[in-house]
Amino acid sequence: MTVSHNAVNMANVKTSRGLAATGVGTVDCARHDMKLPNGVGDLQKGEKCLGLDMDYLVFLVILSFLVFIFNLSYDMACQWHKKLWTCMDSLSPCLHLACKNKIIRFFIPKFHLNAHIQPCQTMFSFNCSKNVRCTDGKAPKRGWANINCVASSTKGLEGPGAHHDILDDHFGDWNWKKITMLGGDLALLILA
């Protein structure tokens, strides 16, 4: 059992009646801190509805990559991973994974790990797994600092297309800045 998670517990506090979406979810590359193609989507009922919205995004992203090892990090991975495959069955068959061709590992971001009981801390720790130890798993959270100010400007837009276009522009800008700054960042590392 895991400590009570406020993100899920508070999902129904705000009224969502009449709203097309109550939030936005992203699937990010934790190593490069970039938004992934097809990895941004609307959420209904915040994080409470992970069985549909985020699972759909996760499967959409995984299916678009040819790599066979995926490390998935989520604050509540210890609970989420139990229902992920059941949720896959409720999605369109074109989103079903051939699990024998992929290795999927689940992690809890380092910042959130201490809020979990000892078995979760061991089983879902980046520190206890090969090839991911230095990753903190918080790439999705860092991106929200830049995008939160956009939220209020998308509320009154006509039609869902405008909302998605604005988010796509901002996340594309985030990725572009990351790419264009890589050269300078690498030079600083080499000279240090």
N, C-alpha and C positions, 0 to 999 in steps of 0.2 A: 504494500500500500504506500502511496505517496502522500506527502503533506498536501493540504488543501491548496489548490491553485486559484488565485484570485481572478485571473483572466477568464477562466471558464465560469467561475461562480458569479461573476458580475455581468456576464453576457446578456442576461435578460433584464437587467435593471432599467436600461433605457428602452423606451418604446420604439418598436421598429415597424409598427403598422403603417402601411402605405409607402414604405421605402423600398426601392429596388435593391439597395445594398446598405449594409451597416458598417462596412469597412473594406479594406483592401488587403489581400495576402500576396506574398511574393515567395518565389523559390530562387535562392541565390547561390552563387558559387562561393563557398566559405573561404577558399584559398585566395581567390582574386577579388572578392568583395564586389561582385558584379551581378546584376539582375540577369537571369537566364531567359533565352527565347521561350515564349509561351508560358513564362513563369510568373505572370501578374494577373490577378483576377479579383473580382468582387466577392465579398463574404456576406452571407446572410446570417444574422444573429452573432456577429463577431466570431471569436474562436470556438464558440459552443458548437458550431456546425462543421467541425473538422471532418466528419464522416462524408461530406459531399464536396464542399468547395476546395479545400486545400488538398484533399486526396486526389481530386480531379487534376489540379495543377501539378502535383507531384508526378502522377503517372504520365501526364502529357509531356513534362520535361524529360523524364527518364526515357521515354520511348523515342525522343528526338535525338538522343546521343548514342553513339556507337560504342562507348566505353562499357565495360562489363562490371565494374565495381563502383557502387554508389555509397557514400557515407552521408546519411541523413541526420541532421541535427535539429532537435526541437525541444523546447522547454519541458514538455511532457512526453518525451519519446517512450518512456517506460510504459505508459498507458496507450499511446497512439499506435505503437507497432502491433499491439494485440489485435486491433480491429482493422488494420490497414488492408489485409487480404480479403476480409469479408466485404469491406467497402468496395474493393476492386470488382467483386462479383456483381455489385449493383450498378456499375458503370457500363458504358457501351463496350461491347466486345473488342472494338478497335483500341481500347485503352488497357486491355489486359496484358500483363507481362508474362513472358515465358520465363518463369523464375529460374529454370535450370540454366539459362544463359546469362544470368546476372547475379552478382553478389551484392546484397543490400545490407548495410550495417547501420545500426541506429545509435545515436549519441545524444547526450544532454549537454548543452553548452556549459562551459566551466563555471560561469557565474552562477548558474542555477543548480549546480550539482549538489551543493551542501544542503539545499532544502529538501533533498530526497533521502530516503532511508538507506542504510549501508549496502544492501544488495543492489539497489539501483546505482549507487555511486560507483560500485565496482563494475557492474555489467555494462553501463552506458557511459563510461569515462573515456575521454579522448586519450588520457595519459596511459591507459591500460591496453591500447591497441596499436598495432604496427602502422607506420606511415601517416599518422595523423596527430601525433603528440603535441606539436606546437600550434595546432589549430585551436582557437577558442570557441568556434561555432556561433559567434555572434554577428556575423556579416549582415544578416537581414536586419538586425536592430540598428546597426550603424547607418544604414541607408535611410531610415525613417527620420533622422535629424534633418536631412535635406528636404524631405518631401512633406513633412507635417504641415508646413505653411501653405501648401497647395490645397489641402483638404477643403478648407472653407471656400475656396474659389471654384471648386467643382460641384458644390451642392446644388446650386440653382440653375445648372446648365440644362438646356433643352436636349433631351434624348441621351441615351447611354453612350452613343458614339463620341460625343464631345468630351465626356468624362474620361473615356478610355484614351482618346487622342492626347489630352493634356497629360495624363499619367505616362503614356508612352513617350511623349516628348521629354518629360523630366527624367524618366529612368534611362532613356537613350542618352541624354546629356550626361547623366551620372556615369554611365559606362564609357562614353567617349572621353570624358575628362580623365578617367582612370587609365585608359589606353594611352592618351597623349602625354600623361605625366610619368609613365613607366620608364622612359629613357632617362629622365632627370633623377628619378628615384634610384634607378640602378647605378647611375654614375656616382651618386652620393654614397651608396653602399660600397662601391669599389674603392673610392677615395678614402673612406673612413678607416 
